[in-house]
Amino acid sequence: MFWAEKENAPVELVHDAASELAPECINAIKHYLARPEIVSPQRAGRGVALTNIALVDSQHDERVQVADLVAGLARAAAEQLTMGKEQPLFTAIEPIISQYSIWPAERLMNPEEARAVATRA
């Protein structure tokens, strides 16, 4: 969603067809992406139009395979950080992590620091 917001462009989401995405879930995703202020008032006016969700076979779609790989790396990095271990990957990706993400950055464990980051526009 970062690039959609940055480019002010609609988004088509590609998702693994093997995972259950009920129509109600798809409608909720579209609704909250278009109106993020419902969840986070700081995001007012920063909605993203989700034009379609394409369900594909992940074994034959490289986009889903790459997304799974990246998500797995991020999860591994987050787990190591929460255990107090150094994670070099975190240093490389920290600048592109959304300020609205829930990420176990030690500096954000301080409530005042986290509040300051969350209120930046």
QUITA-V279508 format. One record per helix or strand of 3 or more residues. SS is the DSSP state (A for helix, B for strand). FROM is the first residue (numbers start at 0). LEN is the number of residues. Records with the same first field share a line. If there is no record, write none. Layout:
SS->FROM-LEN / FROM-LEN
This chain:
A->1-6 / 22-12 / 35-3 / 40-3 / 61-21 / 87-9 / 105-4 / 110-9
B->10-6 / 49-7
